[in-house]
Each structure stands twice: as structure tokens, then as C-alpha cells.
Amino acid sequence: MDPPVRWWRYLRRARPAWSSSRLAALFLRWVIICSRKRLLGGFRALVTESMASDPLPVLPPAPQQFKPIQHYLRTAQEHDKRDPVVAYFCRLYAMQTGMKIDSKTPECHKFLVKLMDQLEIMKKQLGDNESITQDVVGNAHIENYAYKMFLYADTEDRAGRFHKNMIKSFYTASLLYDVLTVFGELTEENVQHRKYAKWKAAYIHNCLKNGETPQSGPVGMEDELLVLQNTPTIQPVPQNVPIIDPSLYSVKAQAEVRLTPEDYARAQKYCKYAGSALQYEDVGTAVQNLQKALKLLTTGRE
């Protein structure tokens, strides 16, 4: 039975002494109130949905000075639906870099203002995402994403499968290692991965362009680069879990170990890295980071 019919019958039973005209007036008032509530609720839902899906303002043509940040903005666009967190930090890095290049000339200022608008909208849309609200989680998210792309490209390279997607993965990984600098200085390992990925992307691209067959691995690269011969590859499930240090099974904190606030922060960061890796089902990286955290907490050393 429809709610209006039930309500009308209830009024007839509850107020038998009332005239039909009085009952009809009360009933009509109830219908109007309910209709307003439904309309207001629908309006609120529309407003909320509109805010959540509010399109990003279109950027004006980039000034010539901002050519160095175009690749980061393009990567952001490619990840708007695939991974909004990556898209957000790519735009943030482009914003920070653009401010350093030129923020005073009218065309540059106008471009940066539009980019700021995009960041503000994205921040509201992703307001409940810890990768946006907590730097440690955001750092782990971007680092793990860059590392996954790097491993995919490196695996394809070492298997002798040279193609455009692999080149793009190398190059995108190198850009994301740049983006990581919004959280601070890169680790030495990330510096080496960035340098290797940029070199490898350019090297394979030039080889294919010239009709040559690229060589797998770091052949031909400078001697001072970290040789990545033993870089782990992405394995299908079941995964090869790294060998765990047997001493960690029965580990006991050393009485003389005094941890600093920086030690606790690093241990927390390793745990965040592990959690982020598990989101991508990367067991190896998760185990490695958890071992680092446990060793740091029990020995005071990494």
C-alpha cells in the first residue's frame, strides 16, 4: 500500500470527529511537506554528486617556459581515472616546478592559477584518501607505483621484448621518481633507478627508431651507475617471497638500543611502504620493508 493511502486511512481512524475538509487539508499539508523533503534530499544528492564529479578546469596553452613540465601534466591526465593519487602529485610537482621557473609573467601566472584550481578540486574530491592527507602514505603510494612500472619495463627489457609500452613504462617511472621529490630528497636507490630508467627509455627508443636491436640490461651505461643485474622481476602468483633473515624470528630488542624520533619515523615509513605494496599484491616488496622496520626497531640500525 502506498504511504499516502496509509496516512489517509490513519487520519480517518485517528480523527473520526474531524470533517472531511479538515482531514483533507491536513493530508494535503503532509503531502506538500513530504514532497519538499524529497525534493530537498534529491537536490542535496545532486549537489554532492556534482561536487564529486566536478570536471577539472581546462588549462590554457602552456607558455614556452613551461615546456619542461608538460610531460608531468600529460602523465597526470593519463592517470586521472587510472590512479587519481598519481595524477594529483604529478600536477603538484608540475605546479612547484612551474613556480620556480616563472610565476610573474602574465601568461605564466594565468597558467599556474588554473593549475592551482585543478589541484584544489582534486584535493576536495580525494579529501578522505590518506595518500593525500598523509605525506608518509602518499610517498609510499608514488614510490611503489614508480617501482612497479620500473620492474615491469626492466622485466620486458631483460626478456628481449622491446616495444612502445615498455619504453613508456621506463620513461613514466623516471618521471614519477622526479615527482617523489615533493616529499623530500630521494634515496640513493631511487636516484639510480631514475637515472637508469631515463637512459634506458632513450636508448631503446633510439635503437628502434634507427632499426637497430637494443641490448638488454645496463650494457653500455656509465660504470658509475648502479648495476641492476639482480633487480627482482614481477612474478605471477604464487610469488617468490624473499628469504627472511632467520635471526628475526627470535629477535629481542637490545637493552642498550635507544631509538630516536627519526628512527621511529623511518620504521613507520617502512611499514607504510609494506602496506602500499600489498595493495598491488607485491609480497616481495612488502616483506623487504617489514624486515627493514623490524631490524631498525630491534637493533637501531638499518
Order of alpha helices (4+ residues) and beta strands (2+ residues): alpha-alpha-alpha-alpha-alpha-alpha-alpha-alpha-alpha-alpha-alpha
